[in-house]
């Protein structure tokens, strides 16, 4: 028998509201199956079960706010021998993260359970009604009518803020404050000649239908993953005063939401994906992020972060590492610039690639090695297919 | 299809992909990506959707010819 716990969907999460069960007691579940939806400050996340088994008992009713680590369900495992390794990891992670948060992060004040009907909660999200504010004005359970009324009146938050915006801002604030307070960052930057990569990509895309085109963003992710395979020290975590290298390369991809805020869901096991698969999975990840349909594993397994601000015209990015990760790769805009090669001067497409590293885990030399490998891969893009 | 119909078709694809954009924010002669914060991924989705509707594929080399609403409308109109 195993307890299914409320997972920590990021170092900044203290609790979440269980919204809906996708299974009932007696159902057979498979490892990786989505069994529930929870609502966090980052939106609704689908959470998965970690092992094969049968749902013995659901311990928590929908609409309940649960702290990270709260048992949500009891699951009878198919293979009892798998209990040890599979449950030990998430439990350890949640404890560790909770401990850090308790110490460092400001106490969230707006996280108290709000009494509201499910339909009203949905409506509030659609209409962008601030429930914290509303609950302070309404006694008892908030009903659908209250939300609609509030949306009409002045209670509605500013036009481009959503229900989650404030919560997300707080979550980002907590994580980034923790990062700057605890991680001694070092920063490195290098200029990469992107002409070979872009020419190669152009020729490749010219032969393809529009659905199969590869964006430079996917090529940059693929090159980063290949370079991380050669410099694995940057892919991992710094926990309990020790540096742990992750075998799985699951880069968190920074995706800005147009209404404000930022989510960095993981491109899971990117080391197993070729270039086409990387593009396909990136597209799927962006679409689901915007639609608020991410999986729990995508919110927890990031082993490094990749941020690309090129679309906004920024030339270089010096990022803040997302704890407990130990590095962040930044890409700026690709621009035309004079480029000297030998004694010839020409115009090339250039890109600033940066690395923010945790100096407790690695030294500048490791970061420099990574940027060098990255550059080498981008000069020989055919190796990235 | 008239030029106006194409223009509305493009506007519809933009609004489908970026639902938070108001229709009057889409200015005919402004760069679609920069003025509306449409990233390269969403831009590709707009062109893919237009391809499904019209059968016309915009090669990457022609991206400069479709970077505003007006230019994109003209591009598809000429090729239909």
HADDOCK unambig.tbl for C-alpha pairs under 7 A between the chains (distance, minus, plus):
assign (segid A and resid 206 and name CA) (segid B and resid 59 and name CA) 6.66 0.50 0.50
assign (segid A and resid 210 and name CA) (segid B and resid 48 and name CA) 6.11 0.50 0.50
assign (segid A and resid 210 and name CA) (segid B and resid 57 and name CA) 6.58 0.50 0.50
assign (segid A and resid 211 and name CA) (segid B and resid 48 and name CA) 6.39 0.50 0.50
assign (segid A and resid 311 and name CA) (segid B and resid 39 and name CA) 5.79 0.50 0.50
assign (segid A and resid 311 and name CA) (segid B and resid 40 and name CA) 6.94 0.50 0.50
